[in-house]
Amino acid sequence: MRKLNYFLLVSILFLLSSCEVVGGIFKAGVWTGIIAVAIVLGLIIYFVTRGGRRG
C-alpha cells in the first residue's frame, strides 16, 4: 500500500509539472501570435501610406 501511495504522489507531481509546461507553451504562443499580428498590421499600414504618397 505504501508503494502505491508513493507511485500516486510521483504521478501527480509529473502531471502537474506537465500542465505547467503546456501552459507556458500556450502563453508563448499567444505572445508570438500577438507580435506576428502587430508586425503584419504595421507592414500593411506602411505599404498603404507609402502607396498613397505616389498618387
Helices and strands as residue ranges (DSSP letters): H 2-54
